[in-house]
């Protein structure tokens, strides 16, 4: 497909070039990356549960043996669906129980619950290795599921014309049925890599670039500041407030944005918050170096629901004898809830997380983490945070992966229509962490903010209208 084509991407297995195939995470990531169509293979378990899976053998993708048809859903739900996934030299999605890293296959019903009718579903009943009768039975089950929910946004896809004609006779015209080879490639483009499709088809326009040149923070764009968890930590950990003469974190510019968290015994965070806001559909990328992946150290690329008034809180650099006046929790990597954050956390790897409300006495009571993904020793690379409506996806590149690796997608309906960027780093007291805490230095460069062009948005709306009218 050339860069001028108006063909609509059908995401095959979700955004499966970057996340494990046919998982909820892959499907949601495809939607977040702009796909309005999903091509999925549906199989039926031994207890008649419809699940998404492409292969005959579960060992092709998971850590268990057998076929979908031979096992019940309870057994298949225990399988590690990222056991073989890799696009670099590591296996980023492989289960690691100590980090709660686990991804499973998903039922068709659960996918419909999460994505609703935001996409059109192109569903392949069964796989070629199965008998025609088995595949037609799966098609009947798909039909019943959609009828039970009063849904119509699905097309059944068969390999050839004979299968299509026979299935049409069985279902008596109640669902649209096509042969895969008849999908009009001038209108639809089947791809496992929605990220690359969007890039090469120039579907994104650049809204903002920042490399933080020179030595001064542009306060028309950014506010720098510090935040402390001392008030929160005091009753829980018995810490004395401001036990150090200097606050242990700072944000400053010197040919890039630097967050320096020096050795100390307390909770310290610093960062910048944008003075500009982002729409409800965007892609943000930033290069990073993270020089000490130690316990209780972390860095983030995040979005929050607020900006910060420069006159009060623009305080780059280490503060002498800090007071509450100089602090704002918008500069805390987990402050100013609600938020969504793409993180490089401790020596565990990468993750995406959210806080959905402003409630809770302590910040971590509302933190919702997806599992850590990737190599915990990575110290340089690029982070990506995407949004489409209430869905957010996170990606990273590092020394082991030159292509984007997805860390998952989550939903946060608490986020405003427009949000502000936050970049920051912190360290914090934690069981097993040294005292004083390990120094951390993070360097951000080459920030890029993009969004779908107005033309693409209009084409998307028109395409959906044409499909459903």
C-alpha positions as CSV (number, residue, x, y, z in Angstrom):
1,X,0.0,0.0,0.0
2,X,1.4,3.4,-0.9
3,X,1.4,6.5,1.2
4,X,-1.4,8.1,-0.7
5,X,-3.8,5.1,-0.3
6,X,-7.0,5.8,1.6
7,X,-7.4,2.1,2.5
8,X,-8.6,1.3,6.0
9,X,-6.3,-0.9,8.1
10,X,-7.7,-4.3,9.3
11,X,-5.6,-5.2,12.3
12,X,-4.8,-8.9,12.0
13,X,-4.7,-10.4,15.5
14,X,-4.6,-6.8,16.9
15,X,-1.4,-4.8,16.9
16,X,0.3,-8.2,17.0
17,X,3.7,-7.1,15.6
18,X,4.2,-5.3,19.0
19,X,2.2,-7.3,21.5
20,X,1.3,-11.0,21.8
21,X,-1.1,-12.1,19.1
22,X,-4.9,-12.4,19.6
23,X,-4.8,-11.1,23.2
24,X,-7.0,-8.4,24.7
25,X,-4.0,-6.2,25.0
26,X,-3.1,-6.5,21.3
27,X,-6.6,-5.8,20.2
28,X,-7.0,-2.7,22.4
29,X,-3.6,-1.5,21.3
30,X,-4.7,-1.8,17.7
31,X,-7.7,0.3,18.4
32,X,-5.6,2.9,20.3
33,X,-3.2,3.1,17.4
34,X,-6.1,4.0,15.0
35,X,-7.4,0.7,13.7
36,X,-11.2,0.5,13.3
37,X,-11.3,-3.1,12.1
38,X,-10.0,-6.3,13.7
39,X,-9.4,-9.6,11.9
40,X,-9.6,-12.4,14.4
41,X,-9.7,-16.2,14.4
42,X,-12.3,-17.6,16.8
43,X,-12.1,-21.1,18.2
44,X,-14.3,-23.0,20.6
45,X,-13.0,-24.7,23.7
46,X,-14.1,-28.2,24.9
47,X,-16.7,-26.5,27.1
48,X,-18.0,-24.3,24.2
49,X,-16.4,-21.0,25.1
50,X,-15.4,-18.8,22.1
51,X,-11.8,-17.6,22.4
52,X,-9.4,-15.8,20.1
53,X,-6.5,-17.9,18.8
54,X,-4.8,-18.3,15.5
55,X,-3.1,-21.7,15.7
56,X,-4.0,-25.4,16.0
57,X,-1.5,-26.1,18.8
58,X,-1.5,-23.9,21.9
59,X,2.3,-24.6,22.2
60,X,2.7,-22.3,19.1
61,X,2.2,-19.2,21.4
62,X,1.7,-20.4,25.0
63,X,3.4,-22.6,27.6
64,X,0.8,-25.4,27.4
65,X,0.3,-28.3,25.0
66,X,-2.9,-29.4,23.2
67,X,-5.5,-27.7,21.0
68,X,-8.2,-25.2,21.9
69,X,-10.9,-27.8,21.2
70,X,-9.3,-30.4,23.5
71,X,-9.2,-28.2,26.6
72,X,-11.7,-26.3,28.6
73,X,-11.5,-22.5,29.2
74,X,-10.4,-22.8,32.8
75,X,-7.2,-24.6,31.7
76,X,-6.6,-22.4,28.7
77,X,-7.0,-19.3,30.8
78,X,-4.0,-20.4,32.9
79,X,-1.7,-20.4,29.8
80,X,1.0,-17.7,29.4
81,X,0.0,-16.1,26.1
82,X,3.3,-14.2,25.8
83,X,5.6,-17.3,26.2
84,X,7.0,-17.1,22.7
85,X,6.6,-13.5,21.8
86,X,9.7,-11.6,20.8
87,X,10.6,-8.9,18.3
88,X,14.2,-8.3,19.6
89,X,16.7,-10.4,21.4
90,X,14.7,-10.9,24.6
91,X,11.3,-12.4,25.3
92,X,9.6,-9.3,26.9
93,X,6.2,-10.8,27.6
94,X,7.3,-14.1,29.1
95,X,5.7,-14.7,32.4
96,X,7.7,-13.6,35.5
97,X,5.6,-14.3,38.6
98,X,7.7,-12.1,40.9
99,X,6.7,-9.1,38.9
100,X,3.1,-10.1,38.3
101,X,3.8,-10.3,34.6
102,X,1.2,-12.4,33.0
103,X,-0.9,-12.2,29.8
104,X,-3.6,-14.7,28.9
105,X,-5.8,-15.4,25.9
106,X,-9.2,-13.8,25.8
107,X,-12.8,-14.8,25.1
108,X,-14.7,-13.1,22.2
109,X,-17.3,-12.1,24.8
110,X,-14.8,-10.2,26.9
111,X,-13.4,-8.4,23.9
112,X,-16.9,-7.2,23.0
113,X,-17.4,-6.0,26.5
114,X,-14.2,-3.9,26.4
115,X,-14.3,-2.5,22.9
116,X,-18.1,-2.5,22.4
117,X,-19.0,-1.4,18.9
118,X,-16.0,1.0,18.5
119,X,-14.6,-1.4,15.8
120,X,-15.9,-3.7,13.1
121,X,-15.1,-7.4,13.8
122,X,-13.9,-9.6,10.9
123,X,-14.1,-13.1,12.4
124,X,-12.7,-16.3,11.0
125,X,-14.7,-19.2,12.4
126,X,-12.1,-21.9,13.3
127,X,-8.9,-22.8,11.5
128,X,-8.1,-24.6,8.2
129,X,-7.0,-27.8,10.1
130,X,-10.5,-28.2,11.5
131,X,-13.3,-30.0,9.7
132,X,-15.9,-28.0,7.8
133,X,-18.6,-29.1,10.3
134,X,-16.5,-27.8,13.3
135,X,-16.0,-24.5,11.6
136,X,-19.7,-24.1,10.8
137,X,-20.6,-24.9,14.4
138,X,-18.3,-22.1,15.5
139,X,-19.9,-19.7,13.1
140,X,-23.3,-20.6,14.5
141,X,-22.0,-19.9,18.0
142,X,-20.6,-16.5,16.9
143,X,-24.0,-15.7,15.3
144,X,-25.8,-16.5,18.6
145,X,-23.4,-14.5,20.7
146,X,-23.9,-11.4,18.6
147,X,-27.7,-11.9,18.5
148,X,-27.8,-12.3,22.2
149,X,-26.2,-8.9,22.6
150,X,-28.1,-7.3,19.8
151,X,-24.9,-6.6,17.9
152,X,-24.4,-6.3,14.2
153,X,-20.9,-5.0,13.6
154,X,-19.4,-8.4,12.5
155,X,-18.4,-10.1,9.2
156,X,-17.6,-13.8,9.0
157,X,-14.6,-14.5,6.9
158,X,-13.9,-17.9,5.2
159,X,-11.0,-18.9,3.0
160,X,-12.8,-19.7,-0.2
161,X,-16.0,-19.2,-2.1
162,X,-17.4,-22.7,-1.5
163,X,-17.1,-22.3,2.2
164,X,-18.7,-18.9,2.0
165,X,-21.7,-20.1,0.0
166,X,-22.3,-23.1,2.2
167,X,-22.1,-21.0,5.4
168,X,-24.5,-18.4,3.8
169,X,-27.0,-21.2,3.3
170,X,-26.7,-22.4,6.9
171,X,-27.0,-19.0,8.5
172,X,-29.7,-17.9,6.1
173,X,-28.4,-14.4,5.5
174,X,-28.4,-13.3,9.1
175,X,-24.7,-12.2,9.0
176,X,-22.5,-10.8,6.3
177,X,-20.1,-13.5,5.0
178,X,-17.1,-13.1,2.7
179,X,-14.2,-15.0,1.3
180,X,-10.9,-13.7,2.6
181,X,-9.5,-13.3,-0.9
182,X,-12.4,-11.1,-1.8
183,X,-11.6,-8.4,0.7
184,X,-11.2,-5.3,-1.5
185,X,-7.5,-4.3,-1.1
186,X,-8.3,-0.9,-2.5
187,X,-10.5,-0.2,0.5
188,X,-9.0,-2.4,3.2
189,X,-5.5,-3.3,4.1
190,X,-4.8,-6.4,6.3
191,X,-1.8,-5.8,8.6
192,X,-0.4,-7.1,11.9
193,X,1.5,-3.8,12.5
194,X,-0.9,-0.9,12.9
195,X,1.9,1.2,14.3
196,X,4.0,1.0,11.1
197,X,0.9,1.3,8.8
198,X,0.0,4.6,10.4
199,X,3.6,5.9,10.1
200,X,4.1,4.9,6.5
201,X,0.8,6.2,5.4
202,X,1.4,9.6,7.0
203,X,-1.7,9.5,9.1
204,X,-0.1,11.5,11.9
205,X,0.7,15.2,11.9
206,X,3.2,16.8,14.3
207,X,1.8,19.1,16.9
208,X,4.9,19.8,18.9
209,X,8.7,19.1,19.1
210,X,11.0,19.7,22.0
211,X,14.7,19.0,22.6
212,X,15.3,21.5,25.5
213,X,18.2,23.3,23.9
214,X,20.4,25.6,25.9
215,X,20.2,25.9,29.7
216,X,16.9,27.6,30.4
217,X,13.4,26.0,30.7
218,X,10.9,27.8,28.4
219,X,8.2,28.6,31.0
220,X,5.7,29.3,28.1
221,X,5.9,25.5,27.6
222,X,7.0,23.9,30.8
223,X,6.9,24.4,34.6
224,X,9.6,22.7,36.7
225,X,9.2,21.7,40.3
226,X,9.6,19.3,43.1
227,X,7.3,17.1,45.2
228,X,7.7,15.3,48.4
229,X,6.0,12.3,49.9
230,X,7.1,13.1,53.5
231,X,3.6,14.1,54.6
232,X,2.2,10.8,53.3
233,X,5.1,8.7,54.4
234,X,5.3,10.0,58.0
235,X,2.4,8.0,59.5
236,X,3.2,4.9,57.6
237,X,6.9,4.6,57.8
238,X,7.8,6.8,60.8
239,X,9.9,9.2,58.7
240,X,10.7,12.6,60.1
241,X,9.8,15.5,57.8
242,X,12.7,17.1,55.9
243,X,15.5,15.2,57.6
244,X,17.9,16.5,54.9
245,X,19.1,20.0,54.5
246,X,18.6,19.9,50.7
247,X,15.7,18.5,48.9
248,X,16.9,15.4,47.1
249,X,15.5,16.0,43.5
250,X,15.8,18.6,40.8
251,X,14.7,19.3,37.2
252,X,16.9,21.4,34.9
253,X,17.7,21.9,31.3
254,X,21.2,21.6,29.7
255,X,20.9,20.3,26.1
256,X,18.0,18.1,27.2
257,X,15.8,17.8,30.2
258,X,17.5,16.4,33.3
259,X,15.9,15.0,36.4
260,X,18.5,14.4,39.1
261,X,17.5,12.5,42.3
262,X,20.5,12.5,44.6
263,X,21.2,10.1,47.5
264,X,19.0,10.6,50.4
265,X,16.7,8.7,52.9
266,X,13.4,10.3,52.0
267,X,10.8,10.3,49.2
268,X,11.8,12.8,46.5
269,X,10.4,13.5,43.1
270,X,11.0,16.2,40.5
271,X,9.9,16.9,37.0
272,X,8.2,19.2,34.5
273,X,4.5,19.7,33.6
274,X,3.4,21.2,30.2
275,X,1.7,24.5,29.9
276,X,0.0,23.2,26.8
277,X,-2.6,20.5,26.7
278,X,-3.1,17.5,24.4
279,X,-6.4,16.4,22.7
280,X,-8.0,13.1,23.3
281,X,-6.1,11.3,20.5
282,X,-2.3,11.6,20.4
283,X,1.0,9.9,20.2
284,X,3.9,11.1,22.4
285,X,7.5,9.8,22.1
286,X,10.6,10.8,24.0
287,X,14.2,9.5,24.2
288,X,15.6,8.6,27.6
289,X,18.7,7.6,29.5
290,X,18.1,6.0,32.9
291,X,21.5,5.6,34.6
292,X,20.7,3.6,37.7
293,X,18.0,1.0,37.5
294,X,17.9,0.2,41.2
295,X,15.2,-0.7,43.7
296,X,13.1,2.4,44.6
297,X,14.1,4.4,41.5
298,X,11.7,5.2,38.7
299,X,11.0,7.6,35.7
300,X,7.8,8.4,33.8
301,X,6.2,9.9,30.7
302,X,2.7,10.7,31.9
303,X,-0.5,12.7,31.3
304,X,-2.4,14.4,34.1
305,X,-5.6,16.5,34.4
306,X,-4.0,19.7,35.5
307,X,-1.5,22.4,34.6
308,X,0.7,24.3,37.2
309,X,1.0,28.0,37.7
310,X,4.6,29.0,36.9
311,X,4.6,32.0,39.3
312,X,4.3,29.7,42.2
313,X,5.9,26.5,41.3
314,X,8.6,27.0,38.7
315,X,11.6,25.9,40.8
316,X,14.2,24.0,38.8
317,X,17.3,23.0,40.7
318,X,17.9,21.6,44.2
319,X,16.0,23.5,46.9
320,X,17.8,24.5,50.1
321,X,15.7,23.8,53.2
322,X,12.5,23.1,51.2
323,X,9.1,24.1,52.5
324,X,5.6,23.0,51.4
325,X,5.3,26.3,49.4
326,X,7.8,25.0,46.9
327,X,6.1,21.7,46.4
328,X,3.2,20.5,44.2
329,X,2.2,16.9,43.7
330,X,1.9,17.5,40.0
331,X,5.7,17.0,40.0
332,X,5.4,13.7,41.9
333,X,5.6,10.8,39.4
334,X,2.5,9.4,41.0
335,X,0.8,12.6,42.1
336,X,-2.1,14.8,40.9
337,X,-4.5,11.9,40.3
338,X,-6.1,10.9,38.0
339,X,-3.3,10.2,35.6
340,X,-1.9,7.6,33.1
341,X,1.8,6.9,33.1
342,X,4.3,5.0,30.9
343,X,7.1,4.0,33.3
344,X,10.7,2.7,33.5
345,X,10.4,1.3,37.0
346,X,13.3,0.1,39.3
347,X,15.2,-2.8,37.8
348,X,12.0,-4.6,36.7
349,X,11.5,-3.2,33.2
350,X,8.7,-1.1,31.7
351,X,5.0,-0.8,32.5
352,X,1.9,1.3,32.0
353,X,-0.3,2.3,35.0
354,X,-3.1,4.6,36.0
355,X,-4.8,6.2,39.0
356,X,-8.5,6.7,38.3
357,X,-9.6,9.2,40.9
358,X,-8.5,11.7,43.5
359,X,-9.6,9.6,46.4
360,X,-7.5,7.6,48.8
361,X,-5.3,8.7,51.8
362,X,-2.1,7.4,50.2
363,X,-1.2,7.7,46.6
364,X,-0.4,4.0,46.0
365,X,-3.8,2.9,47.2
366,X,-5.3,3.9,43.9
367,X,-2.4,2.9,41.7
368,X,-3.4,0.3,39.0
369,X,-0.3,-1.3,37.5
370,X,-0.1,-3.6,34.5
371,X,2.8,-6.1,34.7
372,X,6.4,-5.1,34.1
373,X,7.6,-6.0,30.6
374,X,11.1,-6.3,29.1
375,X,14.6,-6.2,30.4
376,X,15.2,-4.7,33.8
377,X,18.8,-3.7,32.9
378,X,17.8,-1.3,30.0
379,X,19.3,2.2,30.5
380,X,18.5,3.9,27.3
381,X,15.8,3.9,24.6
382,X,12.5,5.6,23.8
383,X,9.1,5.7,25.5
384,X,5.7,6.1,23.8
385,X,2.3,6.9,25.3
386,X,-0.7,6.8,23.0
387,X,-4.3,7.8,23.7
388,X,-7.6,7.3,21.8
389,X,-10.6,8.4,23.9
390,X,-10.6,6.5,27.2
391,X,-7.9,4.0,26.1
392,X,-4.1,4.5,26.6
393,X,-1.3,2.3,25.2
394,X,2.4,2.2,26.2
395,X,5.5,1.2,24.2
396,X,9.2,1.2,24.6
397,X,12.4,0.7,22.6
398,X,15.7,-0.2,24.3
399,X,19.1,-1.8,23.8
400,X,17.4,-5.2,23.1
401,X,14.6,-4.0,20.9
402,X,15.0,-1.5,18.1
403,X,11.3,-1.8,17.2
404,X,8.4,-0.8,19.5
405,X,7.4,-3.3,22.2
406,X,4.0,-2.8,23.6
407,X,3.6,-3.0,27.3
408,X,-0.2,-3.0,27.3
409,X,-3.3,-0.9,27.1
410,X,-5.6,0.3,29.8
411,X,-8.8,2.3,30.2
412,X,-9.0,5.4,32.3
413,X,-12.4,7.1,32.0
414,X,-11.4,9.7,34.6
415,X,-9.1,11.6,32.3
416,X,-10.2,14.9,30.9
417,X,-10.9,15.5,27.2
418,X,-7.6,17.5,27.2
419,X,-4.7,16.6,29.4
420,X,-1.2,17.9,30.3
421,X,2.2,16.1,29.9
422,X,4.4,15.2,32.8
423,X,8.0,14.0,32.7
424,X,9.7,13.1,36.0
425,X,11.7,10.8,38.2
426,X,11.8,9.9,41.8
427,X,13.2,7.6,44.5
428,X,11.3,6.5,47.6
429,X,11.8,4.4,50.8
430,X,10.9,0.8,50.2
431,X,11.6,-2.6,51.8
432,X,14.9,-3.9,50.4
433,X,16.1,-0.5,49.2
434,X,19.4,0.9,50.5
435,X,19.6,3.8,53.0
436,X,20.6,6.3,51.7
437,X,18.7,5.6,48.5
438,X,20.5,5.1,45.2
439,X,21.2,8.3,43.2
440,X,19.2,8.4,39.9
441,X,19.8,10.6,36.8
442,X,17.3,10.7,33.9
443,X,18.0,12.6,30.7
444,X,15.0,13.2,28.3
445,X,15.5,14.4,24.7
446,X,13.7,14.5,21.3
447,X,10.1,14.8,22.6
448,X,7.6,14.5,19.7
449,X,3.8,15.0,20.0
450,X,1.6,13.9,17.1
451,X,-2.1,13.3,16.4
452,X,-4.2,11.9,13.6
453,X,-4.7,14.5,10.8
454,X,-8.1,16.1,10.4
455,X,-8.4,14.3,7.1
456,X,-7.8,10.9,8.7
457,X,-10.4,11.6,11.3
458,X,-12.9,12.5,8.7
459,X,-12.1,9.4,6.6
460,X,-12.5,7.3,9.7
461,X,-15.9,8.7,10.5
462,X,-17.1,8.3,6.9
463,X,-15.8,4.7,6.7
464,X,-17.6,3.7,9.8
465,X,-20.8,5.4,8.6
466,X,-20.5,3.5,5.3
467,X,-20.1,0.2,7.1
468,X,-23.1,0.6,9.4
469,X,-25.6,2.5,7.3
